Amino acid sequence: MSPSLQLALRYVFSRKRTMMMSLLGIVFGIAFFIVTQAQTSGFQKVFIDTILGTSGAIRISDRFQDNESTINKVSTDGKTHFIFKNRENSRFIEGIDHPAEIIESLSNFPSVIGISEILETIGRLNSHSRGQSVQVHGLRIQDHIKVSNIENQLIQGSIENFEKDRMGILIGYRIAQRLNIKLGERVNLVGTKKNFQLRVSGIFETGASEIDKKRIYIDLSTARSLIGKRFGGSILQLALSNVNNAPDVAKQIQESIGHRTVSWQEREKVWLDVFKALRISSAITVSCILLLSGLGMFNVFAIMVIEKTRDIAILRSIGFSPRDVSSVFLWQGTIVLIAGIILGVISGAIVTYIISQIPLSVRGIFSTDKFAVNWDISHYLSAVLLATLFVSVASWIPARRASKIEPAKIIRESI
């Protein structure tokens, strides 16, 4: 063990109370940072999983149109491509007229791993002399499984029953509660052109209350009969191999096919900005705690330099270099920092786990029955880096001042 480290340890234990206060500040700051970031990012992750599990990574809908023909279909090498020209003064034509052609064109995008054609319309669902307006989504269930989390969202019934029965229906659990609908019962769905008696094949809960109290799923062909529309008017919901790349992929697709293409980040920008603001504000708050801990340590070391001026002069006179002297104070900061990091990380992980077990019923833009936390190593690394920055600065300034003490001058003044 080097002489500088030995002296540092002696100085640390000679000021147990002040060093303990500095240590507790670092531990609390690191732990609090980890816990707050785990919470806010945890709820954000639940929200993102909910929207991806219901609305997919990308949605393709209305077609751009202006006074001139702006969409040209070309075929090269057996593949279909679309060329889209000027979009100024453009308007929209509702829905996709020829989804098969768009789906064929999307085969040129390797990041697209799932495509579901959906016909969206409004209907009225009646049961037990009661009824309500519902959002009807007509789809092919095997395609939709690839772009959503519908299998895991079912709380009653099964996908198999829905797939076998063309007159089957999946309904949100809030609709089932309100209309007192049970699994296997028949319900009446009223459309603009036809009415159908459908059997309830399943009841789902997405976690998003607005969806659970309004949405139903039926077979695509049944939906077209319901509104008397044999083709067109549908949208496409896409799944991606990497959902974080959705904005770039959406832009490329829109430029290629000439339809409005929206990524989940753009679609949910408001809520994502809210979560981002919460994370930033909590990070700033906790950073202030770590900063105060660093200032406290700076004061401790600064006072120590003044009190130990004579000792420093003696060390210099017996052969300690300025670098050796500064190392004494840097080692003190390092010792406190290492102890603070270890205890802070352990405390943060323990508190995060305890919080994750606390019951919490949330129903709104997402659903959870306990505190959501995100076990992301970046939270721990960020906390450690912040603590290291503040403690390093707090140690370096007094250490630099100690290294500049002139031993001869101090000894003369003390005689």
C-alpha positions as CSV (number, residue, x, y, z in Angstrom):
1,M,0.0,0.0,0.0
2,S,1.4,3.4,-1.0
3,P,2.1,6.0,1.7
4,S,-0.4,8.4,0.0
5,L,-3.2,5.8,0.4
6,Q,-2.2,5.0,4.0
7,L,-2.4,8.7,4.9
8,A,-5.7,9.0,3.0
9,L,-7.2,6.2,5.0
10,R,-6.0,7.7,8.3
11,Y,-7.5,11.1,7.4
12,V,-10.8,9.5,6.4
13,F,-11.2,7.6,9.7
14,S,-10.0,10.6,11.7
15,R,-13.1,12.5,10.4
16,K,-15.7,9.8,10.7
17,R,-18.7,12.0,11.2
18,T,-18.1,14.4,8.4
19,M,-17.0,11.7,6.0
20,M,-20.1,9.7,6.9
21,M,-22.4,12.6,6.1
22,S,-20.7,13.0,2.7
23,L,-21.0,9.2,2.1
24,L,-24.7,9.2,3.0
25,G,-25.3,12.1,0.6
26,I,-23.7,10.1,-2.3
27,V,-25.5,6.9,-1.4
28,F,-28.9,8.7,-1.2
29,G,-28.3,10.6,-4.4
30,I,-27.3,7.4,-6.4
31,A,-30.1,5.3,-5.0
32,F,-32.7,8.1,-5.5
33,F,-31.6,8.6,-9.1
34,I,-31.8,4.9,-9.9
35,V,-35.3,4.5,-8.3
36,T,-36.8,7.6,-10.0
37,Q,-35.5,6.7,-13.4
38,A,-36.6,3.1,-13.0
39,Q,-40.1,4.2,-12.2
40,T,-40.6,6.8,-14.9
41,S,-39.0,4.6,-17.6
42,G,-41.0,1.6,-16.3
43,F,-44.3,3.3,-16.8
44,Q,-43.1,4.6,-20.2
45,K,-42.2,1.0,-21.2
46,V,-45.7,-0.2,-20.2
47,F,-47.3,2.6,-22.2
48,I,-45.1,1.8,-25.3
49,D,-45.8,-2.0,-25.0
50,T,-49.5,-1.1,-24.9
51,I,-49.6,1.1,-28.0
52,L,-47.4,-1.3,-29.9
53,G,-49.6,-4.2,-28.9
54,T,-52.7,-2.5,-30.1
55,S,-51.9,-0.1,-32.9
56,G,-48.6,-1.5,-34.2
57,A,-45.3,0.2,-35.0
58,I,-46.5,1.9,-38.2
59,R,-50.0,2.6,-39.7
60,I,-50.6,3.3,-43.4
61,S,-53.8,5.0,-44.2
62,D,-55.1,7.7,-46.6
63,R,-53.7,8.2,-50.0
64,F,-52.2,11.5,-51.1
65,Q,-53.9,13.1,-54.1
66,D,-53.7,16.4,-55.9
67,N,-55.0,17.9,-59.2
68,E,-52.5,16.0,-61.2
69,S,-51.8,12.3,-61.1
70,T,-49.1,11.9,-58.6
71,I,-48.9,8.2,-58.0
72,N,-47.5,6.0,-60.8
73,K,-47.2,2.2,-60.5
74,V,-44.2,0.7,-62.2
75,S,-43.0,-2.9,-62.4
76,T,-39.3,-3.8,-62.6
77,D,-37.7,-7.2,-62.2
78,G,-41.1,-8.7,-61.3
79,K,-41.5,-6.3,-58.3
80,T,-44.1,-3.5,-57.9
81,H,-42.9,0.0,-57.1
82,F,-44.7,3.3,-56.7
83,I,-43.3,6.7,-57.7
84,F,-44.8,9.6,-55.9
85,K,-44.4,13.2,-57.2
86,N,-45.1,16.7,-55.9
87,R,-47.2,16.8,-52.7
88,E,-47.9,20.5,-52.6
89,N,-51.6,21.4,-52.3
90,S,-52.3,17.7,-51.8
91,R,-55.5,16.3,-50.2
92,F,-56.3,12.8,-49.0
93,I,-58.4,10.0,-50.3
94,E,-59.7,8.0,-47.4
95,G,-58.3,4.5,-47.0
96,I,-56.3,2.2,-49.2
97,D,-58.1,1.2,-52.4
98,H,-55.8,-1.7,-53.4
99,P,-54.1,-3.1,-50.3
100,A,-52.7,-6.1,-52.1
101,E,-50.5,-3.9,-54.3
102,I,-49.3,-1.9,-51.3
103,I,-48.5,-5.2,-49.4
104,E,-46.6,-6.4,-52.4
105,S,-44.6,-3.2,-52.5
106,L,-43.8,-3.5,-48.8
107,S,-41.9,-6.7,-49.5
108,N,-39.0,-4.4,-50.5
109,F,-38.6,-3.3,-46.9
110,P,-36.8,-6.1,-44.9
111,S,-37.5,-4.4,-41.6
112,V,-41.3,-5.0,-42.0
113,I,-42.0,-8.3,-40.4
114,G,-45.8,-8.3,-40.2
115,I,-48.7,-6.6,-42.1
116,S,-52.4,-6.6,-41.2
117,E,-55.1,-5.2,-43.3
118,I,-57.8,-3.6,-41.2
119,L,-61.2,-2.1,-42.1
120,E,-62.2,0.5,-39.6
121,T,-65.9,1.5,-39.3
122,I,-68.5,2.4,-36.7
123,G,-71.4,0.2,-35.6
124,R,-73.8,-0.4,-32.8
125,L,-73.6,-3.5,-30.6
126,N,-76.8,-4.6,-28.9
127,S,-77.2,-7.2,-26.2
128,H,-79.8,-7.8,-23.4
129,S,-81.9,-4.9,-24.6
130,R,-79.0,-2.6,-24.2
131,G,-76.5,-1.2,-26.7
132,Q,-73.7,1.2,-27.5
133,S,-71.7,2.6,-30.3
134,V,-68.5,0.7,-31.1
135,Q,-65.4,0.9,-33.2
136,V,-65.5,-2.0,-35.6
137,H,-62.1,-3.4,-36.8
138,G,-62.4,-6.0,-39.5
139,L,-59.3,-8.1,-39.9
140,R,-57.7,-11.4,-40.7
141,I,-56.7,-12.7,-37.3
142,Q,-53.6,-14.7,-38.3
143,D,-52.2,-11.5,-40.0
144,H,-53.1,-9.4,-37.0
145,I,-51.4,-11.7,-34.5
146,K,-48.1,-10.8,-36.2
147,V,-48.6,-7.0,-35.7
148,S,-50.2,-6.9,-32.3
149,N,-50.4,-8.6,-28.9
150,I,-54.0,-9.7,-29.2
151,E,-53.2,-13.3,-28.1
152,N,-51.9,-12.1,-24.7
153,Q,-54.6,-9.5,-24.4
154,L,-57.4,-12.1,-24.4
155,I,-58.7,-12.6,-20.8
156,Q,-61.5,-14.9,-21.9
157,G,-62.0,-17.2,-25.0
158,S,-59.4,-18.0,-27.6
159,I,-58.0,-17.0,-30.9
160,E,-58.8,-20.5,-32.3
161,N,-62.5,-20.1,-31.6
162,F,-62.6,-16.7,-33.3
163,E,-60.6,-18.0,-36.3
164,K,-63.0,-21.0,-36.8
165,D,-66.2,-18.9,-36.6
166,R,-66.6,-16.4,-39.4
167,M,-69.5,-15.0,-37.3
168,G,-67.3,-14.7,-34.2
169,I,-66.5,-11.4,-32.4
170,L,-63.8,-10.2,-29.9
171,I,-65.0,-7.4,-27.6
172,G,-63.2,-5.1,-25.1
173,Y,-63.8,-6.1,-21.5
174,R,-65.4,-2.7,-20.6
175,I,-68.0,-3.3,-23.4
176,A,-68.7,-6.7,-21.9
177,Q,-69.1,-5.2,-18.4
178,R,-71.4,-2.4,-19.6
179,L,-73.6,-4.6,-21.7
180,N,-73.3,-7.6,-19.4
181,I,-72.0,-9.8,-22.2
182,K,-70.7,-13.3,-21.5
183,L,-68.4,-15.5,-23.5
184,G,-70.3,-17.6,-26.0
185,E,-73.3,-15.4,-26.1
186,R,-74.8,-14.0,-29.3
187,V,-74.9,-10.2,-29.8
188,N,-76.4,-8.1,-32.6
189,L,-74.0,-5.8,-34.5
190,V,-75.7,-3.1,-36.6
191,G,-73.8,-1.6,-39.6
192,T,-74.7,0.9,-42.2
193,K,-75.9,-1.8,-44.7
194,K,-76.4,-5.0,-42.7
195,N,-77.0,-6.4,-39.3
196,F,-75.3,-9.6,-38.0
197,Q,-75.9,-12.0,-35.1
198,L,-72.4,-12.8,-33.9
199,R,-71.1,-15.1,-31.2
200,V,-68.6,-13.8,-28.6
201,S,-65.4,-15.8,-29.2
202,G,-63.3,-13.8,-26.8
203,I,-63.0,-10.8,-24.4
204,F,-59.8,-8.8,-24.4
205,E,-58.1,-6.1,-22.3
206,T,-55.5,-4.0,-23.9
207,G,-54.8,-1.8,-20.9
208,A,-55.9,1.3,-22.8
209,S,-59.3,2.2,-21.4
210,E,-60.5,4.1,-24.5
211,I,-59.9,1.0,-26.6
212,D,-61.3,-1.5,-24.1
213,K,-64.6,0.4,-23.9
214,K,-65.1,1.0,-27.6
215,R,-63.3,-1.5,-29.8
216,I,-64.4,-4.9,-31.3
217,Y,-62.8,-7.2,-33.7
218,I,-64.6,-9.2,-36.4
219,D,-63.6,-11.0,-39.6
220,L,-62.6,-8.7,-42.5
221,S,-65.1,-10.2,-44.9
222,T,-67.9,-9.8,-42.3
223,A,-66.9,-6.1,-41.8
224,R,-67.1,-5.5,-45.5
225,S,-70.6,-7.0,-45.7
226,L,-71.5,-4.9,-42.6
227,I,-70.9,-1.6,-44.5
228,G,-71.5,-2.9,-48.0
229,K,-68.0,-2.2,-49.2
230,R,-66.4,-5.1,-51.2
231,F,-62.9,-3.5,-51.4
232,G,-61.0,-0.4,-50.4
233,G,-61.2,1.9,-47.5
234,S,-58.9,-0.2,-45.3
235,I,-55.6,0.7,-43.5
236,L,-52.5,-1.3,-42.9
237,Q,-50.9,-2.0,-39.6
238,L,-47.2,-2.9,-39.6
239,A,-44.8,-4.6,-37.2
240,L,-41.0,-3.9,-37.5
241,S,-37.9,-5.9,-36.5
242,N,-36.7,-2.8,-34.6
243,V,-39.5,-0.4,-33.5
244,N,-37.0,2.3,-32.7
245,N,-36.4,2.8,-36.4
246,A,-40.1,3.3,-37.1
247,P,-39.8,7.1,-38.0
248,D,-37.2,6.4,-40.7
249,V,-39.0,3.4,-42.1
250,A,-42.3,5.3,-42.1
251,K,-40.7,8.1,-44.1
252,Q,-39.2,5.7,-46.6
253,I,-42.5,3.9,-47.1
254,Q,-44.5,7.1,-47.5
255,E,-42.1,8.4,-50.1
256,S,-42.3,5.0,-51.9
257,I,-46.1,4.4,-52.0
258,G,-47.6,7.8,-51.6
259,H,-49.9,7.0,-48.6
260,R,-50.0,8.7,-45.2
261,T,-47.6,6.6,-43.1
262,V,-47.3,7.3,-39.4
263,S,-44.9,5.8,-36.9
264,W,-45.9,5.1,-33.3
265,Q,-43.5,7.8,-32.1
266,E,-45.3,10.4,-34.2
267,R,-48.7,9.0,-33.3
268,E,-48.0,9.1,-29.5
269,K,-45.7,12.2,-29.5
270,V,-47.6,14.0,-26.8
271,W,-47.5,11.2,-24.3
272,L,-43.9,10.4,-25.1
273,D,-42.9,14.0,-24.5
274,V,-44.7,13.9,-21.1
275,F,-42.7,10.9,-20.1
276,K,-39.5,12.5,-21.4
277,A,-40.2,15.6,-19.4
278,L,-40.8,13.6,-16.2
279,R,-37.5,11.7,-16.6
280,I,-35.5,14.9,-17.3
281,S,-37.1,16.7,-14.3
282,S,-36.4,13.8,-11.9
283,A,-32.9,13.5,-13.2
284,I,-32.3,17.2,-12.6
285,T,-33.7,17.0,-9.1
286,V,-31.5,14.1,-8.1
287,S,-28.5,15.6,-9.8
288,C,-28.9,18.6,-7.4
289,I,-28.8,16.2,-4.5
290,L,-25.5,14.7,-5.8
291,L,-24.2,18.2,-6.4
292,L,-24.9,19.2,-2.8
293,S,-23.1,16.1,-1.6
294,G,-20.2,17.1,-3.8
295,L,-20.2,20.6,-2.3
296,G,-20.3,19.1,1.2
297,M,-17.3,17.0,0.4
298,F,-15.5,19.9,-1.1
299,N,-16.0,21.9,2.1
300,V,-14.7,19.0,4.2
301,F,-11.5,18.7,2.1
302,A,-11.0,22.4,1.9
303,I,-11.1,22.7,5.6
304,M,-8.8,19.7,6.0
305,V,-6.2,21.3,3.7
306,I,-6.2,24.4,6.0
307,E,-6.0,22.3,9.2
308,K,-3.3,20.0,7.8
309,T,-1.1,22.7,6.3
310,R,1.7,22.0,8.8
311,D,1.4,18.3,8.2
312,I,1.6,18.8,4.4
313,A,4.7,21.0,4.8
314,I,6.4,18.3,6.8
315,L,5.5,15.7,4.2
316,R,7.0,17.9,1.5
317,S,10.1,18.3,3.6
318,I,10.7,14.6,4.0
319,G,10.4,13.9,0.3
320,F,6.7,13.9,-0.7
321,S,6.3,15.5,-4.1
322,P,3.4,17.8,-5.0
323,R,1.8,14.9,-6.8
324,D,2.1,12.7,-3.8
325,V,0.4,15.3,-1.6
326,S,-2.5,15.8,-4.0
327,S,-2.8,12.0,-4.2
328,V,-3.6,11.9,-0.5
329,F,-6.7,14.0,-1.0
330,L,-7.7,12.4,-4.3
331,W,-7.5,9.0,-2.5
332,Q,-9.8,10.2,0.2
333,G,-12.4,11.2,-2.4
334,T,-11.9,7.9,-4.2
335,I,-12.5,5.9,-1.0
336,V,-15.7,7.7,-0.2
337,L,-16.8,7.6,-3.8
338,I,-16.3,3.8,-4.2
339,A,-18.1,3.1,-0.9
340,G,-20.9,5.5,-2.0
341,I,-21.3,3.8,-5.4
342,I,-21.4,0.3,-3.9
343,L,-23.9,1.1,-1.2
344,G,-25.9,3.4,-3.5
345,V,-26.3,0.9,-6.3
346,I,-27.2,-1.9,-3.8
347,S,-29.7,0.4,-2.1
348,G,-31.2,1.6,-5.4
349,A,-31.7,-2.0,-6.6
350,I,-33.3,-3.0,-3.3
351,V,-35.7,-0.1,-3.1
352,T,-36.6,-0.5,-6.8
353,Y,-37.5,-4.1,-6.2
354,I,-39.6,-3.2,-3.1
355,I,-41.4,-0.6,-5.1
356,S,-42.1,-3.0,-7.9
357,Q,-44.0,-5.2,-5.5
358,I,-46.3,-2.5,-4.3
359,P,-49.9,-2.9,-5.6
360,L,-51.1,0.0,-7.8
361,S,-54.2,-0.1,-9.9
362,V,-53.8,2.1,-13.0
363,R,-56.4,2.2,-15.8
364,G,-56.1,4.9,-18.5
365,I,-53.6,5.1,-21.3
366,F,-52.2,1.8,-20.1
367,S,-53.0,-0.8,-17.4
368,T,-51.0,-2.1,-14.5
369,D,-51.7,-3.6,-11.1
370,K,-48.4,-2.6,-9.5
371,F,-45.6,-0.1,-9.8
372,A,-43.9,-0.5,-13.1
373,V,-40.1,-0.4,-13.1
374,N,-37.5,-0.8,-15.8
375,W,-34.4,-2.7,-14.9
376,D,-32.2,-0.8,-17.3
377,I,-28.4,-0.8,-16.6
378,S,-28.2,2.7,-18.1
379,H,-29.9,4.1,-14.9
380,Y,-27.1,2.7,-12.8
381,L,-24.3,3.8,-15.1
382,S,-25.8,7.4,-15.3
383,A,-26.0,7.6,-11.5
384,V,-22.4,6.4,-11.1
385,L,-21.1,8.8,-13.7
386,L,-22.8,11.8,-12.1
387,A,-21.5,10.9,-8.7
388,T,-18.0,10.3,-10.0
389,L,-18.1,13.7,-11.8
390,F,-19.2,15.7,-8.7
391,V,-16.9,13.9,-6.3
392,S,-13.9,14.1,-8.6
393,V,-14.3,17.9,-8.9
394,A,-14.9,18.2,-5.1
395,S,-11.6,16.3,-4.5
396,W,-9.5,17.7,-7.2
397,I,-9.7,21.4,-6.3
398,P,-8.6,21.0,-2.6
399,A,-5.9,18.4,-3.8
400,R,-4.5,20.9,-6.2
401,R,-4.4,23.6,-3.5
402,A,-2.6,21.2,-1.2
403,S,0.0,20.4,-3.8
404,K,0.9,24.1,-4.2
405,I,1.8,24.6,-0.5
406,E,5.4,25.7,0.0
407,P,6.9,23.8,2.9
408,A,9.7,26.2,3.6
409,K,7.3,29.2,4.0
410,I,5.0,27.2,6.3
411,I,7.8,26.0,8.5
412,R,9.2,29.6,8.8
413,E,5.8,31.0,9.7
414,S,5.3,28.3,12.4
415,I,8.7,29.0,14.1
